[in-house]
C-alpha cells in the first residue's frame, strides 16, 4: 500500500491538506469526507481495509480542520458553499486520477450532510454514496433558542464559540474517546457560530429536498448517537427517490461507528456494499 500526501489550492486560495492510500491495481476509488472537528488521518485503519480489496482512498482535511490550518484547528469556515466546492473539485480529481473505474464517496457526520447536500445541488455522478452518522437533522436536545438565533449570532459574532460537542458520545470504547481527546489535530473547543449556522442551513436544505436524492446510497447510524440525529438518516432513506438505497441502524451505536463496539461489522458492511457495486471484470 502506497501513501501519498499533497496540498490543493481551492477556488478562493485556501490550501487544503490531501492524502491518499493506493493499492497496486485500483479497481475503484473513494473520496472520504471527515466530520466536524476531526481530520482525515483518523481514517487510516479503515483506508487500509479498503485498499486491501483494491479500492483507492482519497481524503482531505477540510477548511479549519487538521493540517489544513497554519496555527491549529479552528473548525471555522465562512461558507458551507465553499466547502461543497472543495468536495466537488476533489471528487473530480479522484475520478480523473483513476479514470474508467467506479468512484464512490463517503461522508461522516458533518461530512455526510455536506455530501448529501452537494449531490442535491450538483449534477455530480457517483457509483455509490455511504453516509455515516450524517448531520441531516439537528440532535435532540439542541437548544431551540440557539437554533432561532443562529443566523443572527453568526452574522454579528461569526467566530463566537457557541456549541459544545459531546466528546464522550463518539464511542462506547473508552480508549477511543481517550485517543480522540489526546489527538492534537482534533478540534476540542466549542464550535464557532458561523460554522454551526452553515451546517444547520445545509441540514434544513437536505430535509426540504430529500425526495430529489437519487444516488445509490448506504446510510448507517447508531440509535444511541447523541451528536447527530438518527431521524435524519431515516428521513433521507424514506424520502429519497434512489432505486438503490439501504439503511442500517446499529442498536446502541454511538456516533463514530467505525470506532465503536460494532466497528468490524460496520467496516465489513461498507466494504461489501461497495464491492457489490463494482462491475466484475
N, C-alpha and C positions, 0 to 999 in steps of 0.2 A: 504494500500500500504506500503510495506516494502522497506526501502532504505539501501543499503549496500555500504561500502567504503573499498577499499583494495589497494594493490600495486601488480605490476607484474614486475619481473626482466626479461628484454629482453635478446635476444641471446648474446648481447655484454656487458651485465652487467648494462645497463641503466635501472633505476627504473621508472616505469610509474604509475601514479595515476589512479585507476579504480573506477567506481561507477556503481550501478545498482538499478533499481526500479522494484519491483516484485509484481505481483498480487498473490492472494491466490492459484489460479489454472491456471497456464500459459497454453495458447492454442498455443502460438508461441513465438519466441524470435526475437529480433532485435539488431544488433550491430550498433551504431551510431558513425560516424567519423566526427568530427567537422572541421571547416575551419581554414585557416591561421590566426594566431594572436589571436584567441579566445580560448575558453576552454569548456569542456563538461558540466559544471554547467549551462551554458546558455540555456540548453535544458530541464530543469526540468519541466517546464509547459507542453511542448509538450509530454514529457515522461509520465506525469500524464494522459494525454488524452489517450495514448496508453494502459497504464496499466488498465484503466477503462474498456477496452474491452478485457482484458485477454492477452495482449501482454507484455512480459517481456522485459525491455530495458536495455541494457548494453552499456557502453561507457567508454572513457578514455581521459586523457589529453595527446596529442601527444608529441613527443620529442621537447623540447624547449618551451613548452606551459604550461600555468596554473600551477597546483600543481605538475607537473612532473619536475619542476625545483627547485633547492635549494635556489637560490638567485634572483628570479624574472624571468618572461618570457623573452626569447630572440628570439623566433621564428626561432631559428637556428637548423639545422641538417646537418650532414656531407653528408649523402647519402639518397636519396629517397628509395633506395632498402631496407635500414634498416627500414624505416617507413612502407614499404609494408610488410616486415616480421612481424612487430608488429601487423598489421591489420590481417594478415592471422592467426597468432598464437592465437590472442584473439578471432577471429571468431570461431576457432576450439574449444576453451574453452567454448564459448557460446553454441555451439551445444552439447558438452558433458555435460554441466550443465543442459540442458533441453533436454534430448535425446528423439528421436522419434517424435519430434514436428517440424513443419516448421520453418526454420530460415531465416531471412531476413537481409539485410544490407542497411544502408542509409548513404550516404556521401554528405556533403555540401561543396561547393566551392572547395578549395584545396582537402578536404576530398573526394569529388565526383570524382575529377580527379584521386586521388590515388586509389579509389575503382575500377574505370573503368580500370585503368592500371593493377591492380592486377588480375582482372578477365580475362584479356587478357594474362597475363604472367603465371598464375597458372591454376590448374585444380579444383579450389575451386567451390564446388557446392552450389548454393543458391536457396531458394524458390522464391526469388524476390529481385530486387535492386531498390532503389529510389535514383536518382541523382538530387540534388537540387543546382541550380545555379553553375553547375560544371565548374571547371577550365580545360577546354578541348582545348580552343583556347585563345590566349592572347587578352587582352582587346584592343579595337580600341583606337588608340592614344598612345599606348606603344612606347616609342622612339626606332626607328629602330637601332640606334647606341648602345643602351643598350642591345638589343637582340643580335646584331652581336658580341659585346664584352663580353657578359655574361659569357661565359666559361673561357675566359682569366682572367677577374676580379675575378671570383670565385676561380680560381687556385692561383692567386697572393695574393688576399686580400679577403679570404672567408668570413670574418665577417664584411667587409665594408658594411655600411648601405646605400643601393642604391635606393630602390624603395619605394615610399611613397604610402600608402593605402588611398583611398578616403573614409574616415570615414563618411562623410556626405552622401555618396552613399549607406549606408547599409539599410536605411529605410526612408519612407516619413513621419514617425511619429517622431516628434521632441523629445518626451520623450524616445523613443528607442535609438536614437542617443546619448542623454544625458546619459542614463544608460550605454551604451557601453563605452563612454568616461570616466565615473566615476568608472568603474569596475577595481579594482586593479589587477585582474588576466588577463586582456586583454592586449596584447602587443600593445603599441601605437606608437612606433617609426618606422623608415624606415626598410624595410625587408633586411636581410643580403644577400650579393651577392651569396653565396653558395646555400642558400635556394631558391632564385629566379631562379638560373640556373638549379637546380634539378627539380623544379616544371615545368619549361619551357621544359626540356627534356622529362618529362612524358607527357606533352601536345602533343608534337610532336610524341611521340610513339603512343598515343591513336589515333591521327589523321591519322597516317600511317597504323594503324591496325584495324580501326573501323569495317571493314567488317567481322572480326572474332568474334566480340562481339555477344554472342548468349544467354545470360541470360535474363529471363523475366525482363523488365525494365520500370520504370516510370521516365521520365525526366520532370522536371519543371524548368522554368526560367522566369524572368521578362524581357520584351523587352526594359526596360529603365535601365537595370543593367549596371553600369559603372565600376564594379570591375572584373567581368568575362563576357565573350562574349557569348551572346545568340546563335551566329552562331555555337559555339562548340557543344551545345546541339542538334541543328538542324542537324549538320553534323553526329553526332553519331546516331541519330534517323534514318536518311536517309540511312546510310551505314550499320548499324547493321543487322546481319542475324537473330536476335531474331524473333521467331514466335509471341511472346507476347511482344509488345512494344507500349508505349503510350507517346506522347509529349504534354505537356500543357504549352502554353505561356501565361503569365499574362500581359495584356496591361498596360503599365505604371509602372509595378512592378520593385522595386529596388532589391538590392542584397539578403537581408535576407527576403525571402518571408514569413517565419514563424513569423517574427516580423514586417511585413509591413501591409498596409491597408487591403489586402486580406487574412490576416492570418487565419481567421476562415475557409474560403473556401479552403485554401491550406491544413490546418490540416485535414479537412474532406476528401479532395481528397486523401491524402496519406493514411489515416486510412481506407477508403473504399477500396482502391486499394489493400492494404494488406489483409484485411478481405476477399475479394473476392478470394484470393489465399490460404486461409486456408481451407482444406477439412472439410466438415460438418461431425459431429460425427454421 
